[in-house]
Amino acid sequence: MEGEEGYNELKVEEIAKLVQVSKKLGIDKVKLTGGEPLVRSDIIDIVKAISRIGLSDVAMTTNGSLLKGLVSKLAEAGLKRVNVSLPSLKEEVFERITGVNMLSNVVDGLLEAKDCGLNPIKLNMVLLKGLNDGEIWDLMDFARKHGLILQVIELEPVGINDDFYDTYHAPLNDIERWLEEKAIKIETRKFMHNRKQYDLGDLKVEVVKPVNNPDFCMHCTRLRITADGKLKPCLMRNDNLVDVLSAVRSGADDEELIKLFMKAVEAREPYFKEEGICGVRRSTRLKIC
């Protein structure tokens, strides 16, 4: 959730209201994403308000640059786990990829999150050819040392130009084969688009491959609420959003809001389709971005 001057974003109590309504529909897991959720000055109040509702999980995805000095307050407010972007352990590579020289801040924030008891903590590493593809073993060692989970993510050709994709895309086939050979256990996470988690005994590694396939879309269980109060059934589309902010601010009761949630769920369909694959799952998790 990104706060900008004059931006008509959801207020703390409005976010809490929508989460309360979603819980009535059986959604009891919420992840705060972005943009960057920590740029909101009221992020502690948001986490606290959501946590009071009694959810089974309150998580966050962040670039980690603002975690240091803040994560203890987030944990006290009810945050249970966090995913942090960590593309490199080399300062010059980190800065080239992210555009900022904040590697030490991110690492310090990660270690504070561990000390505060957040669990699990996942490191998100988007593999980029010629930039950080030689560091995957270093990231594994770092995750192993600190008891973290490493997510190796394949660059997805969405929201970037073809030249960028062609230059930096690195397939994950080789690393996945290596993990399959070394793993003592392989778990298939069926509610995460059949994503595989490889247990190496002293380290867990997840491989996140591109979403542009029908099976991925068919098993999607996410429903997003945008910072400006729109229900977003599909990450890839903006033509089927459902406005809930207007309803909340006009005094709509829970039943009216439930109808809007159901309208969003009914609008769900696989973005990538294949003949014979057309199933659609109802959302069980809520993302606020």
C-alpha positions in Angstrom: 0.0 0.0 0.0 1.6 3.2 -1.1 0.8 6.5 0.5 0.9 9.5 -1.8 -0.4 13.0 -1.1 -3.9 13.4 -2.4 -4.2 9.7 -3.1 -7.6 8.3 -2.2 -6.4 5.3 -0.2 -8.1 3.1 2.3 -7.9 4.3 5.9 -7.0 1.9 8.7 -10.6 1.4 9.9 -11.7 0.8 6.3 -9.1 -1.9 5.8 -10.2 -3.5 9.0 -13.8 -3.4 8.0 -13.1 -5.1 4.7 -11.0 -7.8 6.4 -13.8 -8.4 8.9 -16.2 -8.9 6.0 -13.8 -11.2 4.2 -13.5 -13.3 7.3 -17.2 -13.9 7.2 -16.6 -15.5 3.8 -14.0 -17.8 5.2 -10.9 -15.8 4.3 -8.6 -15.8 7.3 -5.2 -15.2 5.8 -4.0 -11.7 4.9 -0.8 -10.5 3.3 0.2 -6.9 3.1 2.0 -6.2 -0.2 2.6 -3.3 -2.5 4.3 -1.4 -3.9 6.1 -1.2 -0.5 3.7 -1.5 2.5 6.2 0.0 5.0 6.1 3.4 3.3 2.7 4.0 5.0 3.2 5.9 8.2 0.2 4.1 9.7 1.4 0.5 8.9 1.7 -0.4 12.6 -1.9 0.6 13.1 -2.9 -1.4 10.0 -1.2 -4.6 11.2 -2.7 -4.1 14.7 -6.2 -3.5 13.4 -6.1 -6.6 11.1 -4.6 -8.8 13.8 -7.4 -8.0 16.3 -9.9 -9.6 13.9 -8.5 -13.0 14.8 -7.0 -14.3 11.6 -4.9 -17.5 11.3 -2.1 -15.6 9.4 -1.0 -12.0 8.9 2.0 -11.7 6.6 3.9 -9.1 4.6 6.0 -8.9 1.5 8.6 -6.1 1.6 11.8 -4.9 0.0 13.2 -4.8 3.5 14.8 -1.4 3.3 12.6 0.0 6.2 12.4 -3.2 8.4 15.4 -2.2 10.6 14.1 -0.6 13.7 10.5 -1.1 12.8 10.1 -4.9 12.7 9.8 -5.2 16.5 6.8 -3.0 16.5 5.3 -4.9 13.6 5.7 -8.2 15.5 4.1 -6.7 18.6 1.2 -5.5 16.5 0.6 -9.0 15.3 2.7 -9.6 12.2 3.5 -13.3 12.0 5.8 -13.8 9.0 7.5 -11.8 6.3 8.9 -12.3 2.7 11.9 -10.0 1.9 13.4 -9.3 -1.4 17.1 -10.1 -1.4 18.5 -10.3 -4.9 22.2 -10.2 -4.0 24.6 -10.2 -1.1 27.1 -8.0 -3.0 26.6 -4.3 -2.5 27.4 -3.3 -6.0 25.1 -5.9 -7.5 22.3 -5.2 -5.0 22.5 -1.5 -5.9 22.5 -2.2 -9.7 19.4 -4.3 -9.4 17.4 -2.3 -6.9 18.7 1.2 -7.6 19.6 1.9 -3.9 22.6 1.2 -1.7 20.7 -0.4 1.2 21.9 -4.0 1.4 23.1 -3.6 5.0 19.7 -2.1 6.0 17.9 -5.1 4.5 20.2 -7.7 6.1 20.0 -6.0 9.5 16.2 -5.8 9.2 16.1 -9.5 8.3 18.1 -10.5 11.3 15.9 -8.3 13.6 12.9 -10.0 12.1 14.4 -13.4 13.2 15.2 -12.1 16.6 11.6 -10.8 17.0 10.2 -14.3 16.3 8.7 -13.9 12.9 8.5 -17.3 11.2 8.9 -18.3 8.6 11.1 -15.6 7.0 11.5 -16.1 3.2 14.1 -14.5 1.0 12.8 -13.7 -2.5 15.6 -13.9 -5.1 14.6 -13.1 -8.7 17.3 -14.8 -10.8 18.8 -12.4 -13.4 21.2 -13.7 -16.0 24.6 -12.0 -15.8 23.7 -10.1 -12.6 23.0 -12.5 -9.7 22.7 -15.9 -11.2 26.1 -16.8 -9.9 25.1 -16.0 -6.3 22.4 -18.6 -5.7 24.8 -20.8 -3.7 25.8 -17.8 -1.6 22.1 -17.0 -0.9 21.6 -20.7 0.0 24.4 -20.5 2.5 23.1 -17.2 4.0 19.6 -18.7 4.3 21.0 -21.9 5.8 23.1 -20.0 8.4 20.2 -17.9 9.6 17.4 -20.5 9.4 15.5 -18.8 6.5 13.7 -20.2 3.5 15.0 -19.2 0.0 12.6 -18.6 -2.8 14.3 -18.7 -6.2 12.0 -16.8 -8.6 12.2 -17.0 -12.4 11.9 -13.7 -14.2 8.3 -13.4 -15.6 7.8 -11.6 -18.9 5.0 -9.3 -17.5 5.4 -5.6 -17.1 8.8 -5.5 -18.7 9.9 -5.0 -22.3 11.1 -7.9 -24.5 14.7 -6.6 -24.5 15.0 -6.7 -20.7 13.5 -10.2 -20.6 15.7 -11.5 -23.3 18.8 -10.0 -21.6 18.2 -11.1 -18.0 15.9 -14.2 -18.1 17.6 -17.2 -16.6 15.7 -20.5 -16.6 15.4 -22.5 -13.4 15.6 -26.0 -14.9 19.2 -26.8 -13.9 18.8 -25.6 -10.3 15.5 -27.5 -10.0 17.1 -30.7 -11.2 19.9 -30.2 -8.7 17.4 -29.6 -5.9 15.5 -32.7 -6.9 18.6 -34.8 -6.6 19.7 -33.4 -3.3 16.4 -33.0 -1.5 15.5 -35.4 1.3 11.9 -34.4 0.9 9.9 -32.6 -1.7 6.6 -30.9 -0.7 4.1 -29.8 -3.3 2.1 -26.9 -2.1 -1.3 -27.3 -3.7 -2.7 -24.0 -2.6 0.4 -22.2 -4.0 -0.1 -23.3 -7.6 1.6 -26.7 -7.0 4.8 -24.9 -6.1 7.5 -27.3 -5.0 9.5 -26.8 -1.8 12.8 -28.8 -1.5 13.9 -29.8 1.9 17.7 -30.2 1.9 17.8 -31.2 5.6 19.4 -27.9 6.8 17.7 -25.6 4.3 14.4 -25.3 2.5 14.3 -23.9 -1.1 11.2 -23.0 -3.1 11.2 -22.7 -6.9 8.8 -20.1 -8.3 8.4 -20.5 -12.0 6.4 -18.3 -14.4 2.7 -17.9 -14.0 1.9 -17.7 -17.7 0.3 -21.2 -17.8 -3.3 -22.3 -17.4 -2.7 -24.6 -14.4 -1.2 -21.7 -12.4 -4.3 -19.6 -13.1 -6.7 -22.4 -12.5 -5.4 -22.9 -9.0 -5.3 -19.2 -8.0 -6.7 -18.7 -4.5 -6.0 -15.0 -4.2 -8.2 -11.9 -4.0 -6.5 -8.5 -3.7 -7.7 -5.2 -2.3 -5.9 -2.3 -3.9 -4.8 0.7 -1.8 -7.6 2.7 -3.4 -10.3 0.3 -2.4 -10.8 -2.0 -5.4 -11.3 -5.7 -5.2 -8.9 -7.2 -7.8 -9.7 -10.8 -8.8 -6.7 -11.2 -11.1 -3.2 -9.8 -10.7 -2.9 -9.7 -14.5 -6.1 -7.7 -15.2 -7.5 -4.3 -14.4 -10.7 -4.5 -16.4 -12.7 -6.4 -13.8 -12.1 -4.5 -10.6 -14.9 -4.1 -8.1 -15.1 -0.8 -6.1 -15.7 -1.3 -2.4 -14.3 2.0 -1.1 -17.3 3.9 -2.3 -19.6 1.4 -0.6 -17.7 1.5 2.7 -17.8 5.3 2.7 -21.4 5.5 1.9 -22.2 3.3 4.9 -22.9 0.0 3.3 -23.6 -2.8 5.7 -21.9 -6.2 5.8 -24.4 -7.9 3.6 -23.9 -5.2 0.9 -20.2 -5.6 1.1 -20.4 -9.4 1.0 -22.3 -9.1 -2.3 -19.5 -7.0 -3.7 -16.9 -9.6 -2.6 -19.1 -12.3 -4.3 -19.2 -10.2 -7.4 -15.4 -10.1 -7.5 -15.2 -13.9 -6.9 -17.7 -14.6 -9.7 -15.6 -12.4 -12.1 -12.6 -14.7 -11.5 -11.4 -16.7 -14.4 -8.0 -18.0 -15.6 -6.1 -15.3 -17.3 -4.1 -17.9 -19.3 -6.4 -20.5 -20.7 -6.1 -23.9 -22.4 -8.8 -26.0 -23.9 -10.2 -28.3 -21.3 -8.9 -26.3 -18.4 -11.5 -23.9 -17.1 -11.9 -24.5 -13.4 -11.9 -21.6 -11.0 -11.2 -21.7 -7.3 -12.8 -19.4 -4.7 -10.4 -17.2 -2.9 -9.2 -18.3 0.5 -6.5 -15.6 1.0 -6.6 -11.9 0.9 -3.9 -9.6 -0.3 -3.9 -5.9 0.5 -1.8 -4.0 -1.9 
